[in-house]
Amino acid sequence: MLVIPRTLRHKSIHYSISLPPCASLCKRARPYSQATALHDNQRSEPNTLLYNLSNYQSSFPKDKELNKYIATLKQLLANRHEPQAFNIGVLYESPDVRRNSKIMEVLLADPLASNNQVWFERIRKRNGLARFIFGEYNRDLVDADDLEYQIPSPVLNGFYRNTFHKEAPETPNDLIIEEFEDAAELERRISDLVYVVYVTHRFNYVSADLPSIVRDRLLLQVIDNTEYSPMSTESAPLSLEEGIQTHLIKINSKLAYEGIVQFMERDVHAADEYIDSMTRSNIYELFKFVDYYSRTNNLVSWYFEKVSGMIQSKIDKSNTVINEGSEVTQSEIEQFGQMVNSELQYEFIPETTNFVQKQLSWWKLYYKNDNVEYDLKDFFSKHFMNRGIENYNFLRGKILSTDEVVENPLLELKNDVINRRVSLEVQPQVYSILSKAFVYYQLPISVIAALAYQFFGFSGNACIALSSLGWVLGFNQVSRDWIKFITKWARQLFEEVRLTVGGKCIDHGLLQESNDQVIQLDAETKIRQRILHDIEKSFVPK
């Protein structure tokens, strides 16, 4: 790595610092180490906590969102002794909030430094959202569309950032700050960010407005307006409430911004206005917060509490299902059985019987013939236990805790009837019944009548009567055989639906899966509890 000369010019000081190579290449002491990206060059450490976190990831790979937090926590732990660059997202509640807020100008400003007006003026007049990284300002290095700025702002650099009379951090971490005003865009980029700051002009409950994955990364909500803000000084300690995952700070960035501009324009003549505006705007509290969570150990603690809280939440949810949910599921299964049997008894059986009697009566077989199969398929496609199929999908998906398509015995039976059984069982019988009546009665008796008229002197009326008798006998045969067959076939189908509901859907389906799920959930909960205990036991706050 090349040695990078860096010159800083303050109003009363002019000095230069040469940055030595990274610690991995240089063993000597150094005032500053160039930060490395959070996800680069992760260093493996034989750490019990790292092992326990990895154990959770391998034991529960389906907990994808939780495992992403664990992955970030592991990277923070593995690199806790090396400088890192933390990506921070600043999300504005709306475009109006972005236009009215001066939070970025105030955070990035360095009014005590020489020649800061050049790059600060560019930030003031930027057109839209931007990304800010630490570096020597160069007009050629500024994105033409004002999307990225490389500027020597102290807040972005771990070595130059104000620590407010606290001890200097063991590892000075850089910050990369990126602005957003679209929560959906932030959601797509959330894995790149260590935490999110949400800027609003009034207090609101962010849980109702933001995607859950964004809420989980929300470390700070900033209320920024011109109303009263608590006063803060450089020497006062940072006020943090323990056990809070998302903190809240009220500021007046416009007031602080006006003081900064006054100091830049009038120099020491506006020193009092500058200090007063910084104090009354509560900006110092924001600076202290940024400094506090730029330290690896504090971020590790925040991520650890979040990870352990998410694991405990899963344990509590599982215990609720085990202790109470199983009874709820049993009652839901009973209600499902009653509902399906009611649908079978009062909807499917009457509708099927009525359809057969009206649309497939025996005399219609003569002109429908091949279309009997298609009429039945159309009917079953629209009327085959649809509510039962839908409710089974919902209930089984709930038991298995999945949104994926699940196996459904009723649906399988419906598809089998439509795609196979109607074609193989019903349509051939139509051909057979019509053929038998014609061959056994209608054709032979008609032939006999014709021969009697031709060779034996029977009168025409007698032969017509004899032939008509043959056709009537054939019709009677078709009527008797068709009603017998279709009634028996429909009765068997109704019984098969009843057996499918009681056996495959309930006894060997929902009930068995519910019991298996409770057993599996209980086993997983015990594993989670053990791993969580090991994680908490191995965590040593720094």
C-alpha positions in Angstrom: 0.0 0.0 0.0 1.4 3.4 -1.0 2.1 6.1 1.7 -0.5 8.8 1.2 0.6 12.4 2.1 -2.3 14.3 3.7 -2.2 18.0 4.5 -4.6 19.7 6.9 -4.9 23.5 7.1 -6.7 24.9 10.2 -7.2 28.6 10.9 -4.4 28.6 13.4 -2.4 25.5 12.4 -0.7 24.2 9.3 0.7 20.7 9.4 1.0 17.5 7.3 0.6 13.9 8.2 2.0 10.9 6.3 -0.2 7.8 6.7 1.9 4.6 7.2 0.8 1.3 5.6 -2.0 -0.8 7.0 -1.3 -2.7 10.3 -1.1 -6.0 8.5 1.9 -4.7 6.6 3.5 -2.5 9.3 4.2 -3.5 12.9 5.3 -0.1 14.2 3.0 2.2 16.1 0.9 4.6 14.1 -1.5 7.5 14.8 -4.0 6.3 12.1 -4.7 3.2 10.2 -6.5 3.3 6.8 -9.9 1.7 7.3 -10.8 -1.4 5.5 -14.3 -2.3 4.3 -16.5 -4.2 6.7 -16.9 -7.2 4.5 -13.3 -7.4 3.3 -10.4 -9.5 4.7 -12.4 -11.0 7.6 -9.9 -12.4 10.1 -10.7 -15.8 11.7 -10.4 -15.9 15.4 -10.7 -19.0 17.7 -13.5 -17.4 19.6 -16.2 -19.2 21.6 -18.8 -16.6 20.7 -18.0 -16.9 17.0 -18.3 -20.7 17.3 -21.7 -20.4 19.0 -23.0 -17.9 16.5 -21.9 -20.2 13.6 -23.5 -23.1 15.4 -26.9 -21.3 15.3 -26.5 -20.5 11.6 -25.8 -24.1 10.7 -28.5 -25.4 13.0 -31.2 -23.0 11.6 -30.4 -22.1 8.0 -34.0 -21.2 7.4 -33.8 -18.2 9.7 -32.4 -16.2 6.8 -32.9 -12.6 8.2 -31.6 -13.5 11.6 -28.6 -15.2 10.1 -27.8 -12.0 8.2 -27.5 -10.2 11.5 -25.4 -13.0 12.9 -23.1 -12.7 9.8 -22.6 -9.0 10.4 -22.0 -9.6 14.1 -19.4 -12.2 13.3 -17.6 -9.9 11.0 -17.6 -7.1 13.6 -16.2 -9.5 16.1 -13.6 -11.0 13.8 -12.3 -7.5 12.8 -12.9 -5.7 16.1 -9.1 -5.0 16.4 -8.8 -3.7 12.9 -10.0 -0.3 11.5 -13.2 -0.7 9.4 -15.4 1.5 7.2 -19.0 1.4 8.4 -21.7 2.2 5.8 -24.6 4.2 7.4 -27.9 4.9 5.7 -29.7 8.2 6.4 -33.4 7.8 5.4 -35.6 10.8 5.1 -39.3 10.4 5.8 -40.2 12.3 2.7 -38.7 14.6 0.0 -40.0 17.6 2.0 -38.1 16.4 5.1 -35.0 16.1 3.0 -35.3 19.6 1.6 -36.0 21.2 5.0 -33.4 19.2 7.0 -29.8 20.4 7.2 -28.6 17.3 9.2 -26.0 16.3 6.6 -24.6 19.8 6.2 -24.2 20.1 10.0 -22.7 16.6 10.5 -20.2 17.1 7.7 -19.2 20.7 8.3 -15.7 21.6 9.6 -15.9 25.3 10.3 -12.7 25.5 12.2 -10.6 24.2 9.3 -9.1 26.3 6.5 -10.4 26.1 2.9 -13.4 24.1 4.1 -15.8 26.6 2.3 -14.9 25.1 -1.1 -16.2 21.6 -0.4 -18.9 22.7 2.1 -20.4 25.1 -0.5 -20.6 22.2 -3.0 -22.5 20.1 -0.3 -24.8 23.0 0.4 -25.8 23.3 -3.2 -26.1 19.6 -4.1 -29.2 18.7 -6.1 -30.3 15.5 -4.5 -29.3 12.5 -2.5 -25.6 11.7 -2.2 -23.0 9.4 -0.7 -20.1 10.8 1.4 -16.7 9.2 1.9 -13.6 10.6 3.6 -10.7 11.9 1.5 -8.9 14.9 0.2 -11.4 17.1 -1.7 -10.8 17.4 -5.4 -13.3 18.8 -7.9 -12.4 16.1 -10.4 -13.3 13.4 -7.8 -16.8 14.7 -7.3 -19.4 12.8 -9.2 -20.8 14.9 -12.1 -24.4 14.2 -10.9 -23.6 15.0 -7.3 -24.0 11.4 -6.3 -20.8 10.9 -4.4 -18.5 13.2 -2.5 -14.9 12.6 -1.3 -14.4 15.2 1.4 -12.1 15.8 4.4 -15.0 15.9 6.9 -13.8 14.9 10.4 -17.0 13.0 11.2 -16.2 10.5 8.4 -12.7 9.7 9.7 -11.9 7.7 12.8 -8.7 9.5 13.6 -10.0 13.1 13.2 -13.5 12.6 14.6 -14.3 14.6 17.8 -14.5 12.2 20.8 -15.9 14.9 23.1 -13.3 14.5 25.9 -13.7 10.7 25.9 -10.8 8.3 25.4 -9.8 7.8 21.8 -11.2 4.5 20.3 -8.9 1.5 20.2 -9.6 1.2 16.5 -10.5 4.4 14.6 -13.3 3.4 12.2 -14.3 5.5 9.1 -17.9 6.2 8.2 -19.5 6.2 4.8 -22.8 8.0 4.9 -25.4 7.5 2.2 -28.8 9.3 1.9 -32.1 7.7 1.0 -35.7 9.0 0.7 -37.2 5.9 -0.7 -37.7 3.1 1.8 -38.0 0.5 -1.0 -34.6 1.5 -2.4 -33.1 1.3 1.1 -34.7 -2.1 1.5 -32.8 -3.4 -1.6 -29.6 -2.0 -0.2 -30.0 -2.8 3.5 -27.5 -5.6 3.6 -24.8 -3.0 2.7 -25.5 -0.9 5.7 -24.5 -1.4 9.3 -27.3 0.7 10.7 -30.0 3.3 9.6 -30.8 6.8 10.8 -34.4 7.8 10.2 -35.0 11.6 9.9 -38.5 12.9 10.4 -40.0 16.3 11.2 -42.2 15.0 13.9 -42.4 12.0 16.3 -44.1 9.0 14.7 -44.1 5.3 15.2 -41.8 4.0 12.4 -43.1 0.5 12.6 -46.2 1.5 10.6 -44.3 3.2 7.9 -41.2 1.1 7.1 -40.5 -2.4 5.9 -39.7 -4.8 8.7 -36.2 -5.4 7.4 -35.5 -1.6 7.5 -37.0 -1.3 11.0 -34.7 -3.9 12.3 -31.6 -1.9 11.1 -33.0 1.3 12.6 -30.6 2.5 15.3 -31.7 6.2 15.6 -34.7 8.3 14.8 -33.9 12.0 14.5 -36.8 14.5 14.9 -35.6 17.5 13.0 -37.7 20.7 13.2 -37.5 24.3 14.3 -39.4 23.7 17.6 -37.7 23.5 21.0 -34.8 21.1 21.3 -33.0 20.2 24.5 -29.8 22.0 25.1 -26.5 20.1 24.9 -22.8 20.9 25.4 -19.6 19.3 24.4 -18.8 18.3 27.9 -22.1 16.7 28.9 -22.2 12.9 28.6 -24.3 11.1 26.0 -27.7 10.2 27.3 -28.5 6.6 26.3 -31.3 4.5 27.7 -30.3 0.9 28.2 -32.3 -1.9 26.5 -33.5 0.4 23.7 -32.9 -0.9 20.2 -34.0 2.3 18.4 -32.9 5.6 20.1 -34.6 9.0 19.6 -32.9 12.5 19.4 -34.6 15.8 18.9 -32.6 18.5 17.0 -32.9 21.7 15.1 -30.5 21.4 12.3 -31.5 24.7 10.7 -30.4 26.6 13.8 -27.1 24.8 13.9 -26.6 25.3 10.1 -27.2 29.1 10.4 -24.6 29.3 13.2 -22.1 27.4 11.1 -22.7 29.6 8.0 -22.3 32.7 10.2 -19.0 31.5 11.6 -17.6 30.7 8.1 -18.6 34.1 6.8 -17.6 36.3 9.8 -15.0 34.1 11.5 -14.3 34.7 15.2 -16.8 37.6 15.2 -19.6 35.1 15.1 -18.1 32.7 17.6 -20.8 33.4 20.2 -23.6 32.8 17.7 -21.9 29.6 16.5 -21.5 28.1 20.0 -25.0 29.2 21.0 -26.6 27.7 17.9 -24.8 24.4 18.4 -25.8 24.3 22.0 -29.5 25.2 21.6 -30.0 22.9 18.6 -28.9 19.8 20.5 -26.4 19.0 17.7 -23.7 17.9 20.1 -26.0 15.1 21.2 -26.1 13.9 17.7 -22.3 14.1 17.3 -21.8 12.1 20.5 -24.2 9.5 19.3 -22.4 9.1 15.9 -19.1 8.9 17.7 -20.4 6.3 20.2 -21.7 4.0 17.5 -18.6 4.4 15.3 -16.8 2.3 17.9 -16.7 -1.4 17.1 -17.4 -2.6 20.6 -20.6 -0.5 20.9 -21.9 -1.8 17.5 -21.0 -5.3 18.6 -23.1 -4.8 21.8 -26.0 -3.4 19.7 -25.9 -6.3 17.3 -25.5 -8.8 20.1 -28.6 -7.5 21.9 -30.5 -7.6 18.6 -29.5 -11.1 17.7 -30.1 -12.5 21.2 -33.5 -10.7 21.2 -34.5 -12.1 17.9 -33.6 -15.6 19.0 -35.5 -15.2 22.3 -38.5 -13.9 20.3 -38.5 -17.1 18.2 -38.2 -19.2 21.4 -41.2 -17.3 23.0 -43.3 -17.7 19.8 -42.5 -21.4 19.7 -43.4 -21.9 23.3 -46.7 -20.2 22.7 -47.5 -22.5 19.8 -46.4 -25.5 21.9 -48.5 -24.5 24.9 -51.5 -22.9 23.3 -51.2 -23.2 19.6 -51.6 -27.0 19.5 -55.1 -26.6 21.1 -56.0 -23.9 18.7 -54.9 -26.1 15.8 -56.9 -29.1 17.1 -60.1 -26.9 17.2 -59.3 -25.6 13.7 -58.9 -29.1 12.4 -62.3 -30.1 14.0 -63.9 -27.0 12.3 -62.3 -28.0 9.0 -63.7 -31.5 9.3 -67.2 -30.2 10.0 -67.0 -27.6 7.2 -65.8 -30.1 4.6 -68.4 -32.7 5.6 -71.1 -30.0 5.4 -69.9 -29.0 2.0 -70.0 -32.6 0.8 -73.4 -33.3 2.3 -75.2 -30.1 1.4 -73.4 -28.8 -1.7 -71.3 -31.4 -3.6 -73.7 -34.4 -3.4 -76.9 -32.4 -4.3 -75.2 -30.4 -7.0 -73.7 -33.5 -8.6 -76.9 -35.4 -8.4 -78.9 -32.6 -9.9 -76.4 -32.1 -12.7 -76.5 -35.8 -13.7 -80.3 -35.9 -13.6 -80.8 -32.8 -15.7 -77.8 -32.6 -17.9 -77.0 -36.3 -18.3 -80.3 -38.0 -18.3 -80.4 -41.3 -20.4 -82.0 -39.9 -23.5 -79.4 -37.1 -23.8 -76.7 -39.8 -24.2 -77.9 -40.2 -27.8 -77.0 -36.7 -28.9 -74.3 -35.9 -26.4 -72.4 -39.2 -26.8 -68.7 -38.1 -26.8 -69.5 -34.9 -25.0 -70.6 -36.7 -21.8 -66.9 -36.8 -20.7 -66.4 -33.1 -21.3 -69.6 -32.0 -19.5 -68.5 -34.0 -16.4 -65.0 -32.5 -16.5 -66.3 -29.0 -16.8 -68.7 -29.6 -13.9 -66.1 -31.1 -11.6 -63.6 -28.3 -12.5 -66.0 -25.7 -11.1 -67.8 -27.6 -8.3 -65.5 -30.3 -6.8 -65.1 -29.4 -3.1 -63.5 -26.0 -3.8 -63.9 -24.6 -0.2 -62.5 -27.8 1.3 -59.5 -27.7 -1.0 -58.8 -24.0 -0.2 -59.2 -24.4 3.6 -57.0 -27.5 3.6 -54.2 -25.5 1.9 -54.6 -22.7 4.4 -54.6 -24.9 7.5 -51.8 -27.1 6.4 -49.7 -24.1 5.4 -50.3 -22.7 8.8 -49.3 -25.9 10.6 -46.1 -26.2 8.5 -45.5 -22.5 8.7 -44.9 -22.1 5.0 -46.3 -20.2 2.1 -45.2 -22.8 -0.4 -47.7 -25.0 -2.3 -48.5 -28.1 -0.1 -49.8 -31.5 -1.0 -53.6 -31.7 -1.0 -55.4 -35.1 -1.0 -58.7 -33.5 -2.1 -57.0 -31.6 -4.9 -55.2 -34.8 -6.0 -58.5 -36.7 -6.0 -60.2 -33.9 -8.0 -57.4 -33.9 -10.6 -57.5 -37.7 -10.8 -61.3 -37.7 -11.4 -61.0 -35.0 -14.1 -57.9 -36.1 -15.8 -58.2 -39.9 -15.7 -61.3 -41.5 -14.2 -64.0 -39.7 -16.2 -62.3 -40.7 -19.4 -61.5 -44.3 -18.3 -64.6 -45.1 -16.3 -67.6 -43.0 -17.5 -67.1 -42.4 -21.2 -66.5 -46.1 -22.1 -69.7 -47.0 -20.2 -71.7 -44.5 -22.4 -70.5 -46.3 -25.5 -71.1 -49.7 -24.0 -74.7 -49.0 -22.8 -75.8 -47.5 -26.1 -74.1 -50.3 -28.1 -75.7 -53.1 -26.0 -79.2 -51.7 -26.3 -78.8 -51.3 -30.0 -77.2 -54.8 -30.6 -79.5 -56.8 -28.2 -82.8 -55.1 -28.7 -83.2 -52.4 -31.3 -81.3 -53.9 -34.2 -82.4 -57.6 -34.0 -86.1 -56.8 -33.4 -86.0 -54.3 -36.2 -84.5 -57.0 -38.5 -87.2 -59.5 -37.4 -89.9 -57.0 -38.1 -88.5 -56.3 -41.6 -88.2 -60.1 -42.4 -91.7 -60.7 -41.2 -93.1 -58.1 -43.4 -91.0 -59.3 -46.4 -91.4 -63.0 -46.2 -94.2 -64.0 -43.8 -96.9 -61.6 -44.8 -97.1 -59.5 -41.7 -99.0 -56.3 -42.1 -97.1 -53.0 -42.1 -98.7 -51.8 -38.9 -97.7 -55.0 -37.1 -94.1 -54.8 -38.3 -93.9 -51.1 -37.3 -95.3 -52.0 -33.9 -92.8 -54.9 -33.5 -89.9 -52.6 -34.5 -91.0 -49.9 -32.1 -91.2 -52.5 -29.4 -87.5 -53.2 -30.0 -86.5 -49.6 -29.8 -88.6 -49.1 -26.6 -86.9 -52.1 -25.0 -83.6 -50.7 -26.0 -84.4 -47.3 -24.5 -85.5 -49.0 -21.3 -82.3 -50.9 -21.3 -80.2 -47.7 -21.7 -82.2 -45.9 -19.0 -81.9 -48.8 -16.6 -78.2 -49.4 -17.2 -77.2 -45.8 -17.2 -79.1 -44.9 -14.1 -77.7 -47.9 -12.3 -74.1 -47.2 -13.4 -74.0 -43.4 -12.8 -75.7 -43.7 -9.5 -73.2 -46.4 -8.3 -70.3 -44.4 -9.7 -71.4 -41.2 -8.1 -72.0 -43.0 -4.8 -68.5 -44.4 -4.8 -67.1 -41.0 -5.6 -69.0 -39.4 -2.7 -67.7 -42.1 -0.4 -64.2 -41.7 -1.7 -64.3 -38.0 -1.0 -65.6 -38.7 2.6 -62.8 -41.2 3.2 -60.2 -38.8 1.7 -61.4 -36.1 4.1 -61.4 -38.3 7.2 -58.3 -40.3 6.5 -55.8 -38.6 4.2 -56.8 -35.0 5.1 -57.4 -35.2 8.8 -56.3 -38.4 10.5 -53.1 -39.1 8.5 -52.8 -35.5 7.4 -53.5 -32.5 9.5 -53.6 -34.2 12.9 -50.5 -36.2 12.3 -48.6 -33.2 10.9 -49.8 -31.0 13.7 -48.4 -33.5 16.3 -45.2 -34.0 14.4 -44.8 -30.2 14.1 -45.2 -29.7 17.8 -42.6 -32.4 18.5 -40.2 -30.9 16.0 -40.9 -27.4 17.3 -40.3 -28.5 20.8 -36.9 -30.0 19.8 -35.9 -26.9 17.9 -36.9 -24.7 20.8 -34.7 -26.7 23.2 -31.8 -26.4 20.7 -32.4 -22.6 20.4 -32.4 -22.2 24.1 -29.2 -24.1 24.5 -27.4 -22.2 21.8 -28.8 -18.8 23.1 -27.5 -19.7 26.6 -24.1 -20.5 25.1 -24.1 -17.3 23.1 -25.0 -15.1 26.1 -22.5 -16.9 28.3 -19.6 -16.4 25.9 -20.3 -12.7 25.2 -18.1 -10.4 27.2 -19.0 -6.7 26.8 -16.0 -4.5 26.2 
